[in-house]
Amino acid sequence: MSVLDTIKEPIQQELKEFELTFHHSMKSDIPLLNIVINYIIRRKGKQIRPILVLLSAKISGPIGPSTYIAASMIEIMHTASLIHDDVVDESYERRNYFSINALWKSKMAVLIGDYLLAQGLLLSVKNHEYDSLRIVSDAVREMSEGELMQIQLSRKLSITEEKYFSIIRKKTATLISACAASGAKSVQASDHVVGLMALFGEKMGIAFQIQDDLLDYQLKSHAGKPSGNDIKEKKITLPLIHAIQKSSPAEKRRILSLINQGKADSGVITEIIGFTNSKGGIEYSISKMNEYRDEAIKVLDYFPDSTVKQSLRELAIYMTSRSQ
């Protein structure tokens, strides 16, 4: 049994119910749309976000229809954001499969993403789940702000550690936080518990994004993510930010010049990764990732011991030790 299978054990039956709600909410009367949606469903990922919604609900109370709607809405919104991201990044692969824009072109991909966003919103409105709608809508807004902040700062190559954490909190951690908060809210947990779960998700989401950024500094790629991809896109993340802070003015100018040229071939990427390692950027980033992960796990101390609590703890560890 895999680590993820162990994490899912307390919510096995609930995951089956979620699948039914999710698939039903994705259906359309348009044949072409259904073809694309079926392609998306068949190539689903690990479903970390709905798992987090369900676990966050079950630690506070019995799961019901509101929880399945919250989990489905978040998975739909997340899927839409990935489709739009692939268009923006001109990426033709997603989880080692062709992306939607690779198969059906960018215009179709944008429209599919828009359709899913609308379906996610309508799912909550039709079922009068306004609390979940507010939580997820706030998250989508912040995700967009985070992406725009990153684009703006990548043009100037002037990102600081403080700005980096602001960006990843918005673009990644806010949706993970929304998963945990909406799960708790769906079972009528107190505002205090909803706030705790939101904090748990935020801390875990920050750690998750640091781990994702660290993958870019591996000389060999994992699970289809090419090493140096962020460098090619002029995205300066925590490992390099720390390395630059520890470098001389001349070293800083050279590294930023290499990135700014926009011609990051394998030789340039290897040099930048070597520089980042030599300045302790990787080691520092791992320590910060572990710090946020441990802070997330500490939040769970509020709850009594249970298999659900253990699964949430293991999920936080899993999300920061993956090699994908």
C-alpha positions in Angstrom: 0.0 0.0 0.0 1.4 3.4 -1.0 1.7 6.4 1.4 -1.2 8.1 -0.3 -3.4 5.0 0.0 -2.7 5.0 3.7 -3.6 8.7 3.9 -6.9 8.0 2.1 -8.0 5.1 4.3 -10.3 7.1 6.7 -12.2 8.6 3.8 -12.3 5.7 1.3 -16.1 5.6 1.1 -16.4 9.4 1.1 -14.0 9.6 -1.9 -16.3 7.4 -3.9 -19.2 9.7 -3.1 -17.1 12.7 -4.0 -16.3 11.1 -7.4 -20.0 10.8 -8.2 -20.7 14.4 -7.4 -17.6 15.6 -9.2 -18.3 13.7 -12.4 -22.0 14.7 -12.5 -21.1 18.3 -12.1 -18.7 18.2 -15.1 -21.3 16.9 -17.6 -22.5 18.9 -20.5 -25.0 18.6 -23.4 -22.3 19.5 -25.9 -20.6 16.4 -27.4 -17.3 18.1 -28.0 -17.2 19.5 -24.5 -17.9 16.1 -23.1 -15.0 14.6 -25.1 -12.6 17.1 -23.6 -14.0 16.7 -20.1 -13.8 12.9 -20.3 -10.1 13.3 -21.3 -9.5 15.5 -18.3 -11.3 13.0 -15.9 -9.4 10.0 -17.2 -6.1 11.7 -16.5 -6.9 13.0 -13.1 -4.0 13.5 -10.7 -3.7 12.4 -7.1 -6.7 14.5 -6.0 -4.8 16.0 -3.1 -7.2 18.9 -2.8 -10.5 16.9 -2.4 -8.7 14.5 -0.1 -7.8 17.5 2.1 -11.3 18.9 2.0 -12.7 15.5 3.1 -10.2 15.0 5.9 -10.6 18.6 7.1 -14.3 18.0 7.3 -14.2 14.6 9.0 -11.9 15.7 11.7 -14.6 18.1 12.8 -17.9 16.3 12.1 -19.8 13.9 9.9 -19.4 14.4 6.2 -22.6 15.2 4.2 -23.6 16.7 0.9 -22.1 20.1 1.6 -18.7 18.5 1.9 -18.9 16.7 -1.4 -20.0 20.0 -3.1 -17.1 21.9 -1.6 -14.6 19.2 -2.7 -16.1 19.1 -6.2 -16.1 22.9 -6.5 -12.5 23.2 -5.5 -11.4 20.3 -7.8 -13.3 21.9 -10.7 -11.7 25.4 -10.0 -8.3 23.8 -9.6 -8.6 22.0 -12.9 -9.7 25.2 -14.7 -6.7 27.0 -13.3 -4.3 24.3 -14.6 -5.8 24.5 -18.1 -5.4 28.3 -18.1 -1.9 28.0 -16.7 -0.9 25.7 -19.6 -2.2 28.2 -22.1 -0.3 31.1 -20.4 2.9 29.0 -20.1 2.5 27.6 -23.6 2.9 24.2 -22.0 2.0 21.1 -24.1 2.3 18.5 -21.3 0.4 18.0 -18.1 1.3 15.0 -15.9 3.1 13.4 -18.8 0.1 13.6 -21.1 -0.7 16.2 -23.8 -2.3 19.3 -22.3 -5.7 20.5 -23.5 -4.2 23.3 -25.5 -1.8 20.9 -27.2 -4.7 18.7 -28.4 -7.5 21.3 -29.0 -5.5 24.6 -29.3 -5.4 27.5 -27.0 -8.8 29.1 -27.8 -10.6 25.8 -27.0 -8.5 25.4 -23.8 -9.4 28.9 -22.6 -13.1 28.3 -23.3 -13.0 24.9 -21.4 -11.3 26.6 -18.5 -14.0 29.3 -18.5 -16.7 26.7 -18.7 -15.3 24.8 -15.7 -15.0 28.0 -13.6 -18.6 28.8 -14.3 -19.6 25.2 -13.4 -17.8 25.4 -10.1 -19.6 28.7 -9.3 -23.0 27.3 -10.3 -22.5 24.1 -8.3 -22.3 26.2 -5.1 -25.1 28.6 -6.0 -27.6 25.9 -7.1 -27.0 24.2 -3.8 -27.0 27.4 -1.7 -23.4 26.7 -0.5 -22.5 30.4 -0.1 -19.9 29.9 2.6 -17.8 27.6 0.3 -18.4 30.0 -2.6 -17.0 32.9 -0.6 -14.0 30.9 0.6 -13.1 29.5 -2.9 -13.8 32.8 -4.7 -11.4 34.6 -2.4 -8.8 32.0 -3.1 -9.2 32.2 -6.9 -8.9 36.0 -6.7 -5.7 35.7 -4.7 -4.3 33.1 -7.0 -4.7 35.5 -9.9 -3.0 38.3 -7.9 -0.1 36.0 -7.0 0.5 35.0 -10.6 0.4 38.7 -11.8 2.8 39.7 -9.0 5.2 37.0 -10.1 5.0 38.1 -13.8 5.6 41.7 -12.8 8.6 41.0 -10.6 10.1 38.5 -13.1 10.4 41.3 -15.6 12.5 43.3 -13.1 14.4 40.4 -11.6 14.0 42.3 -8.3 12.2 39.8 -6.1 13.0 39.6 -2.4 12.4 36.8 0.1 9.5 38.8 1.6 7.9 39.2 -1.9 8.5 35.6 -2.7 6.6 34.4 0.3 3.8 36.9 -0.5 3.6 35.5 -4.0 3.5 31.8 -3.1 1.0 32.4 -0.3 -1.3 33.9 -2.8 -0.7 31.7 -5.9 -0.5 28.3 -4.1 -1.1 28.3 -0.4 -4.4 30.2 -0.6 -6.2 27.3 -2.5 -4.7 24.7 -0.1 -6.0 26.9 2.8 -9.4 27.1 1.1 -9.6 23.3 0.9 -9.1 22.9 4.6 -11.3 25.8 5.6 -14.2 24.8 3.3 -14.0 21.3 4.5 -14.4 22.4 8.1 -17.1 24.9 7.2 -19.1 22.2 5.4 -19.7 20.3 8.6 -20.6 23.5 10.5 -17.4 23.6 12.5 -16.9 26.7 14.7 -15.2 29.8 13.3 -12.3 29.0 15.5 -11.9 25.6 14.0 -12.4 26.9 10.5 -9.6 29.4 11.1 -7.3 26.7 12.5 -7.8 24.5 9.4 -7.3 27.5 7.1 -4.0 28.2 8.9 -3.0 24.5 8.6 -3.7 24.6 4.9 -1.8 27.9 4.4 1.3 26.6 6.2 1.2 23.3 4.3 0.6 25.1 1.0 3.7 27.3 1.5 5.8 24.3 2.3 4.4 22.5 -0.8 5.3 25.4 -3.1 8.9 25.6 -1.7 9.2 21.9 -2.4 7.9 22.4 -6.0 10.4 25.2 -6.5 13.3 23.0 -5.2 12.5 20.4 -7.9 13.6 23.0 -10.5 17.2 22.9 -9.0 17.6 19.2 -9.5 20.0 18.3 -12.3 17.7 15.5 -13.4 14.0 16.2 -13.7 11.2 14.2 -12.0 7.8 13.3 -13.3 8.0 15.5 -16.4 9.1 18.7 -14.8 12.3 19.8 -16.6 15.1 21.1 -14.4 15.7 24.8 -14.8 12.2 25.5 -16.1 11.7 28.4 -13.7 15.1 29.8 -14.6 14.2 29.7 -18.3 11.0 31.6 -17.5 13.0 34.1 -15.3 11.2 33.1 -12.2 13.5 33.7 -9.2 12.4 31.4 -6.4 13.7 30.9 -2.8 16.8 28.8 -3.5 18.2 31.5 -5.9 17.0 34.4 -3.8 18.9 33.2 -0.8 22.0 32.4 -2.9 22.0 35.9 -4.4 21.7 37.4 -0.9 24.9 35.6 0.0 26.8 36.6 -3.1 29.1 39.5 -3.9 27.8 42.3 -6.1 29.9 40.9 -9.1 28.4 37.4 -8.6 24.9 38.8 -8.4 25.3 40.9 -11.6 26.6 37.8 -13.5 23.8 35.5 -12.4 21.1 38.0 -13.1 22.7 38.8 -16.4 22.6 35.1 -17.4 18.9 34.9 -16.4 18.0 38.1 -18.1 19.5 37.0 -21.5 16.7 34.5 -21.8 19.0 31.9 -23.3 19.2 29.5 -20.4 20.6 26.4 -22.2 21.8 23.4 -20.2 25.2 24.9 -19.6 23.8 28.1 -18.1 21.2 26.2 -16.0 24.0 23.9 -14.6 26.0 27.0 -13.7 23.1 28.7 -11.9 22.2 25.5 -10.1 25.8 25.0 -9.0 26.0 28.7 -7.8 22.8 28.2 -5.9 24.1 25.1 -4.2 27.4 26.7 -3.4 25.7 29.6 -1.6 23.5 27.3 0.5 20.3 28.2 -1.3 19.1 24.6 -1.5 19.9 23.8 2.1 18.2 27.0 3.3 15.1 26.4 1.3 14.7 22.8 2.6 15.0 24.2 6.2 12.3 26.8 5.5 10.1 24.2 3.9 10.4 21.9 6.9 9.7 24.9 9.2 6.4 25.6 7.5 5.5 21.9 7.4 6.1 21.5 11.1 4.1 24.7 11.8 1.2 23.1 9.9 1.4 19.9 11.8 1.6 21.8 15.1 -1.9 23.3 14.3 -3.3 19.8 14.5 -2.4 19.6 18.2 -5.8 21.3 18.9 -7.6 18.1 17.7 -7.8 14.8 19.6 -5.9 11.9 18.2 -7.7 9.9 15.5 -7.0 8.2 12.2 -8.1 11.3 10.4 -5.7 13.5 12.4 -2.9 11.1 11.5 -3.8 11.2 7.9 -3.7 15.0 7.9 -0.3 14.9 9.5 0.9 12.3 6.9 -0.5 14.4 4.1 1.6 17.4 5.2 4.7 15.2 5.2 3.8 13.6 1.9 3.3 17.0 0.2 6.8 18.1 1.2 8.7 14.9 0.5 7.3 14.0 -3.0 9.7 13.7 -5.9 7.3 14.6 -8.7 
